[in-house]
Amino acid sequence: MWAVLTVVVVFEFTVGATLSKSINRGCATLIAGALGVGGHHLATTVGERGEAFVLGILVFILAAGATFLRFVPKIKARYDYGMVIFILTFCLVTVSGYRVEELVELAHQRLSTIIIGASTCMIISIFVCPVWAGADLHKLVASNIEKLANYLEGFEGEYFHSLKDKEKSKSLLQGYKSVLNSKAIEESLTNFARWEPGHGGFSLRHPWKQYMKIGVLVRECAYKIETLNTYLNPEIQASLEFKCKIQEPCTKMSSESNKALKAISSSMKTMTNPLAAKSHIENSKTAIEELKVALEVISLEDVELLAIIPVATVAAILEEITFSVEKIYDSVSELSHLAHFKSVEPNVSPEKPPLLHRGIIKPVVDIDNNAPHVEITIQDLCMESPEKARKDTLEILQS
């Protein structure tokens, strides 16, 4: 009976979940059975009158201690099921020993039948059409990154009207919403993946914790996209003139961030290093510098402030998304290093596009020839750190 119950309880969809429950149940039964037999022998030394009293104290102390241990986050995440089985088995063996003569035989029978049932589940789960939690986690994270890239592509077409297919752009704007609620399933798959043996391209000591870090950064970017999505509301009135003046750098930021995310997602699916995304990130940083230059030359004297706030906010959010994409790239690069992904050099060496330069134009009158001339002073524009670039952009918007 215990073998059948074990099969019903521990058999799960993924290999990791089945192994987790089987090992937890087996170890908890072994430890609880041993402690139960030991507690029974301890209780018999005090005589028949004190035996029930000692057994009651042991059950209360160990059951209460195991119950409170279940509230420890790390234990609850990986060993919660084992703690429940420990409490049930210890109470069963200890209380049964007060009435059953062959206590050791009872504990041995329960342990052996559980081992038979758990072993059957593990063998079937691993060798008969296995479903690996680690592979599902890897695909989920890569898919979430791709959904963010699709949104940026759709946003570019919807907000700046760069895509002719309106239906396609609208369909791309919906996928990111599932990323916002992916934390629970990522944590569950990460926990189960740790129990699994090496499979496919994943070794026994694969850095599963790194997927949690990537997931946090991806959701952080998704929340920024959620904010950006509110500005697609047609009821928000924006200055078309101001929008046209900063459209090119904003479109470039969105496009390059989209390409970078797609390159990162593709590298995860093929388990290669994400070097192809580096050039797109550099291009998006260049677009930030172009945006700063465009904002400096725009005259705001005859422009209504309330009309430019929505467009300026969109530009600022796109800048924040660019920095989030860079963080995702760094985290995936760390994963590729820890997991020893294949090294693939980009086919074309990334080249940075020429930066814009700040210029000052002054008319000069030649006294001798009385012919007008123009003097142009070029000031070099150097790349700055993301924090400095963000601060400069905010100062320009405020001014």
Secondary structure as GFF3:
##gff-version 3
##sequence-region A 1 399
A	DSSP	alpha_helix	2	10	.	.	.	ID=ss1
A	DSSP	alpha_helix	15	44	.	.	.	ID=ss2
A	DSSP	alpha_helix	48	69	.	.	.	ID=ss3
A	DSSP	alpha_helix	73	96	.	.	.	ID=ss4
A	DSSP	alpha_helix	103	127	.	.	.	ID=ss5
A	DSSP	alpha_helix	133	159	.	.	.	ID=ss6
A	DSSP	alpha_helix	166	172	.	.	.	ID=ss7
A	DSSP	alpha_helix	177	180	.	.	.	ID=ss8
A	DSSP	alpha_helix	183	193	.	.	.	ID=ss9
A	DSSP	alpha_helix	209	229	.	.	.	ID=ss10
A	DSSP	three_ten_helix	230	232	.	.	.	ID=ss11
A	DSSP	alpha_helix	240	245	.	.	.	ID=ss12
A	DSSP	alpha_helix	247	270	.	.	.	ID=ss13
A	DSSP	alpha_helix	276	297	.	.	.	ID=ss14
A	DSSP	alpha_helix	305	338	.	.	.	ID=ss15
A	DSSP	beta_strand	358	365	.	.	.	ID=ss16
A	DSSP	beta_strand	372	379	.	.	.	ID=ss17
A	DSSP	alpha_helix	386	398	.	.	.	ID=ss18
###
